């Protein structure tokens, strides 16, 4: 791999930054300290830093030469509401909050690239480095776009990556078109009539009705959606009752929904509502469905995906670049930046070759050896995209 000497020499600094961020995780739209740390480094590198987008987000801008082209590179900066179980010396100092998705690593890689880009000045145009809050919960990318991100900081294209501990170290995984799913949630409340468990005939049991709804929901993907349309309907929560001799008056079911095609997304909502309401009706009860659409599908653009593929092949070798046969069913709010500007989102393998924990696991830890790799690739991408005439 083409790791710049600048970045290899900066490895101790990058590790120190990443571990400091890891020790002080902050949740979405609360990343005040994190933003302060990021801004301090960027200003010391010579960037113009604009703060306050999506409350705690910031954009660092550097212009060189006379070129009119511009590039945006995004890193997410928020943590998760997870209690850390790594036992590391630099583990989270805030109980119940943890960088369990590697956003501390993403941020540090982009800071490493920021320093190298500023020192090398091997580009002609404008670099916008976007440090985005609230990827995990409130859709910080969407908020930044709505607050005028690309009007204030015009980008001809925008790029982002995510580490993946289950992929071989240094492997680039990408694909044109959909790469991450749209995510929705349905909260179904079944309203029955409670009573004594010994006299069920005097009640309308929402647990029995809810169980029927749960089973009927399983037919949506298998019988209503085309087999080649990736779709998931998962009942993740079913709460009702408190004792064996009490029939409750209400049951609550929470359903997670993943899809890619907008028409399929509409059909999923229609069928979930219909099944919940009609199943309840068949039991003499009623069901209310609170259906919320969260992140849209993340859809990569062809030209920018082709660019990253070619550059990654040159950077890491053809054996380190793979095209994904199918998209991931996880979700990502970078979708909203890609709806506003052309670009691509890809994965960078970070496996240590040992017992790697998955993302969002309380024992997950970002692989620091990936820091100079990601930083060097972002540097290469910015310089290539804005190459001087």
C-alpha positions in Angstrom: 0.0 0.0 0.0 1.1 3.5 -0.7 1.4 4.9 2.9 2.9 8.4 2.8 6.0 8.9 5.0 4.2 11.8 6.6 1.5 9.5 7.8 3.8 6.8 9.0 5.7 9.3 11.0 2.4 10.6 12.4 1.3 7.2 13.6 1.9 7.9 17.3 0.0 11.1 17.0 -2.9 9.5 15.2 -3.1 6.7 17.8 -3.1 9.2 20.6 -5.9 11.2 19.0 -8.0 8.1 18.4 -7.6 6.8 21.9 -8.4 10.2 23.4 -11.6 10.3 21.4 -12.4 6.8 22.4 -12.0 7.6 26.1 -14.5 10.5 25.8 -17.4 9.3 23.7 -20.4 11.6 23.1 -23.8 10.7 21.6 -25.4 12.4 18.6 -25.8 16.2 18.8 -23.9 16.2 22.1 -20.4 16.0 20.6 -19.1 19.3 22.1 -15.8 18.1 23.3 -15.2 16.0 20.2 -15.9 19.0 18.0 -13.5 21.1 20.1 -10.7 18.5 19.7 -11.3 18.2 16.0 -11.4 21.9 15.4 -8.2 22.4 17.4 -6.2 20.0 15.2 -7.6 21.3 11.9 -6.9 24.9 12.8 -3.3 24.0 13.7 -3.0 22.4 10.2 -4.1 25.7 8.6 -7.7 24.9 7.7 -10.6 27.4 7.8 -13.0 25.7 10.2 -16.8 26.4 10.2 -18.7 25.1 13.2 -22.3 24.8 14.2 -23.9 22.8 11.3 -26.2 20.2 12.8 -25.3 21.8 16.2 -22.0 20.0 16.7 -20.9 19.4 13.1 -18.0 21.2 11.4 -16.5 21.6 8.0 -12.8 22.3 7.4 -11.8 24.0 4.1 -8.5 24.3 2.4 -7.9 25.8 -1.1 -4.8 25.5 -3.2 -4.0 26.9 -6.6 -6.6 28.4 -8.9 -8.8 25.3 -9.7 -12.6 25.6 -9.4 -13.2 21.9 -8.6 -14.0 20.8 -5.0 -14.3 17.6 -3.1 -16.0 16.6 0.1 -14.9 13.8 2.4 -17.0 12.9 5.4 -16.3 11.3 8.8 -18.9 10.6 11.4 -18.0 11.6 15.0 -20.7 10.3 17.4 -20.7 7.3 19.8 -23.3 4.8 20.9 -25.3 4.3 24.1 -23.4 1.1 24.9 -21.5 0.2 28.1 -18.0 -0.7 27.1 -16.6 -4.1 28.0 -13.2 -4.1 26.4 -11.1 -3.7 29.5 -8.7 -1.4 27.6 -6.5 1.1 29.3 -8.2 3.8 27.1 -11.8 2.5 27.5 -14.6 4.9 27.8 -14.6 7.1 30.9 -18.4 7.7 30.5 -20.5 4.7 31.7 -23.2 3.8 29.1 -21.4 5.5 26.2 -18.9 4.0 23.8 -17.3 4.3 20.4 -18.5 0.9 19.4 -18.7 1.6 15.7 -15.3 3.0 15.0 -16.3 6.6 14.4 -13.4 7.6 16.6 -11.2 5.9 14.0 -13.0 7.5 11.0 -12.5 10.9 12.6 -8.8 10.3 13.2 -8.2 9.0 9.7 -9.7 12.1 8.2 -7.6 14.3 10.6 -4.5 12.4 9.5 -5.4 13.0 5.9 -6.1 16.7 6.7 -2.6 17.1 8.0 -1.0 15.3 5.0 -3.1 17.2 2.4 -2.1 20.5 4.1 1.6 19.7 4.2 1.9 18.3 0.7 -0.3 20.9 -1.1 -0.4 18.6 -4.0 -3.8 19.6 -5.4 -5.5 22.4 -7.3 -8.9 23.3 -6.0 -10.8 23.1 -2.7 -11.0 20.4 -0.1 -14.0 20.3 2.3 -13.6 17.9 5.2 -17.0 17.2 6.7 -17.1 16.0 10.4 -20.7 14.9 10.8 -22.5 14.4 14.1 -25.4 12.1 15.0 -25.0 9.3 12.3 -26.3 6.7 14.8 -29.6 8.3 15.7 -30.8 11.7 14.5 -29.6 11.7 10.9 -26.9 14.3 11.2 -26.1 14.1 7.5 -29.7 15.1 6.6 -29.6 17.9 9.1 -26.4 19.3 7.6 -27.8 19.1 4.1 -31.0 20.8 5.2 -28.9 23.5 6.9 -27.2 24.3 3.6 -24.1 22.2 3.7 -23.5 22.1 -0.1 -24.7 25.6 -0.7 -22.1 26.9 1.8 -19.5 24.4 0.8 -20.0 23.4 -2.8 -18.7 19.9 -3.6 -18.5 18.3 -7.0 -18.5 14.9 -5.3 -18.6 13.6 -1.8 -17.1 10.4 -0.3 -17.2 8.4 2.9 -16.0 5.1 4.3 -16.7 2.8 7.1 -14.4 0.3 8.8 -15.5 -3.3 8.8 -13.8 -5.7 11.3 -15.2 -8.7 9.5 -13.3 -7.9 6.3 -9.6 -8.7 5.7 -7.3 -5.9 6.8 -6.9 -3.2 4.2 -9.5 -4.7 1.8 -11.7 -2.2 0.0 -15.3 -3.4 -0.5 -17.6 -1.3 -2.7 -20.5 -1.5 -5.2 -22.3 0.8 -7.6 -26.0 1.5 -6.7 -27.5 0.5 -3.4 -25.0 -0.4 -0.7 -27.0 0.2 2.5 -30.6 -0.3 3.2 -33.5 2.1 4.1 -34.6 1.6 7.7 -38.1 2.0 9.1 -39.8 1.1 12.3 -43.4 0.1 13.1 -44.8 0.2 16.6 -48.0 -1.8 16.9 -50.3 -1.5 19.9 -52.9 -4.2 20.2 -55.9 -3.0 22.4 -57.8 -5.8 24.1 -59.8 -6.3 27.3 -57.9 -7.5 30.3 -59.0 -9.7 33.1 -58.3 -12.8 35.3 -56.2 -15.5 33.7 -58.6 -18.1 35.0 -61.5 -16.6 33.0 -60.2 -15.9 29.5 -63.7 -16.0 28.1 -64.4 -12.7 29.8 -61.4 -11.0 28.1 -60.0 -10.1 24.7 -56.5 -11.4 25.0 -54.0 -9.1 23.2 -51.2 -11.6 23.7 -52.9 -14.2 21.5 -53.8 -11.6 19.0 -50.3 -10.2 19.0 -48.8 -13.6 18.5 -51.0 -14.0 15.4 -49.8 -10.7 14.1 -46.2 -11.7 14.6 -46.6 -14.9 12.7 -48.6 -13.2 9.9 -45.8 -10.6 9.5 -43.5 -13.4 8.5 -45.4 -13.9 5.3 -44.8 -10.4 3.9 -41.2 -11.1 2.7 -42.0 -14.7 1.6 -45.3 -14.0 -0.1 -45.7 -10.3 -1.0 -42.2 -9.2 -2.0 -40.3 -10.4 -5.1 -37.6 -12.9 -4.0 -34.8 -10.8 -5.7 -35.7 -7.7 -3.7 -33.6 -7.6 -0.5 -36.0 -7.1 2.3 -36.1 -7.7 6.1 -39.0 -7.6 8.5 -37.9 -8.3 12.0 -40.0 -8.3 15.2 -37.5 -7.1 17.7 -39.8 -6.5 20.7 -43.0 -7.9 22.0 -44.2 -6.7 25.5 -47.4 -7.6 27.3 -48.5 -8.7 30.7 -46.9 -9.1 34.1 -48.1 -12.4 35.6 -49.5 -15.8 34.7 -52.9 -15.1 36.2 -53.4 -11.7 34.6 -54.5 -11.2 31.0 -53.4 -7.7 30.1 -55.4 -5.1 28.2 -52.6 -4.2 25.8 -49.7 -5.7 23.9 -46.9 -3.7 22.1 -44.9 -5.0 19.2 -41.9 -3.3 17.6 -40.9 -4.2 14.1 -37.7 -3.3 12.2 -38.0 -3.0 8.4 -35.1 -2.9 5.9 -35.5 -2.4 2.1 -33.9 -0.7 -0.9 -36.6 -0.1 -3.6 -39.0 2.8 -2.8 -42.0 0.8 -4.2 -41.1 -2.1 -2.0 -40.8 0.2 0.9 -44.3 1.5 0.3 -45.7 -2.1 0.0 -44.0 -3.1 3.2 -45.8 -0.3 5.1 -49.1 -1.1 3.5 -48.9 -4.8 4.3 -47.8 -4.2 7.9 -50.6 -1.8 8.6 -53.2 -4.1 6.9 -52.0 -7.3 8.7 -51.9 -5.6 12.2 -55.4 -4.0 11.8 -57.2 -7.0 10.2 -55.6 -9.6 12.5 -56.8 -7.6 15.5 -60.2 -7.1 13.9 -60.5 -10.9 13.5 -60.0 -11.3 17.2 -62.5 -8.6 18.1 -59.8 -6.1 19.0 -58.2 -3.1 17.5 -54.6 -2.3 16.6 -52.9 1.1 16.1 -49.8 1.3 14.0 -47.2 4.1 14.4 -45.0 3.7 11.3 -41.9 5.8 11.0 -39.5 6.1 8.1 -36.0 6.7 9.1 -32.9 6.7 6.8 -33.3 6.2 3.1 -31.2 3.7 1.2 -27.6 4.6 0.5 -27.2 4.6 -3.3 -23.7 5.0 -4.8 -23.1 6.8 -8.1 -21.3 5.0 -10.9 -18.6 7.5 -11.9 -17.4 8.1 -8.3 -17.6 4.3 -7.5 -15.5 3.6 -10.6 -13.0 6.2 -9.5 -12.6 4.8 -6.0 -12.3 1.2 -7.4 -9.5 2.3 -9.8 -7.7 4.3 -7.2 -8.0 1.6 -4.5 -6.6 -0.9 -7.0 -3.6 1.3 -7.6 -3.3 2.1 -3.9 -3.7 -1.4 -2.4 -3.5 -3.9 -5.3 -6.2 -5.7 -7.2 -6.3 -8.5 -4.6 -7.4 -6.0 -2.0 -10.4 -4.6 -3.9 -13.7 -6.5 -4.1 -17.1 -5.6 -5.6 -19.9 -6.6 -3.2 -22.4 -9.1 -4.7 -25.1 -7.7 -2.6 -25.7 -4.7 -0.4 -25.5 -4.6 3.4 -28.8 -4.5 5.3 -27.5 -2.0 7.8 -28.4 1.7 7.3 -26.4 4.9 6.9 -27.4 8.5 6.8 -24.7 9.4 4.3 -27.6 8.5 2.0 -28.7 12.1 2.2 -25.4 13.5 1.1 -25.5 11.1 -1.8 -29.0 12.3 -2.7 -27.7 15.9 -2.8 -24.4 15.3 -4.6 -22.7 12.5 -6.6 -20.4 10.3 -4.6 -19.8 6.9 -3.1 -19.6 5.1 0.2 -17.4 2.0 0.7 -16.0 -0.3 3.4 -12.4 -0.7 4.5 -11.5 -4.0 6.1 -10.0 -3.8 9.6 -9.7 -7.4 10.8 -6.8 -8.1 13.2 -6.8 -11.7 12.2 -7.9 -12.6 15.7 -11.1 -12.6 17.6 -12.6 -9.5 16.1 -15.8 -8.2 17.6 -18.5 -6.9 15.3 -19.6 -3.3 15.1 -21.9 -2.3 17.9 -20.5 -5.0 20.2 -19.6 -3.8 23.7 -16.1 -5.4 23.3 -15.4 -4.0 19.8 -12.3 -1.9 19.3 -11.1 -0.1 16.2 -7.9 -1.5 14.8 -5.4 1.4 15.1 -3.2 -0.1 12.3 -5.9 1.0 9.9 -5.4 4.7 10.7 -2.5 5.5 8.3 -4.2 3.3 5.6 -7.4 5.3 5.7 -5.6 8.6 6.0 -3.3 7.8 3.1 -6.2 6.8 0.9 -8.1 10.0 1.6 -5.0 11.9 0.8 -4.6 10.1 -2.5 -8.3 10.6 -3.4 -8.2 14.3 -2.7 -5.0 14.8 -4.7 -6.2 12.6 -7.6 -9.6 14.3 -7.8 -8.1 17.7 -7.6 -4.9 16.9 -9.5 -3.0 19.9 -10.8 -2.9 20.5 -14.5 
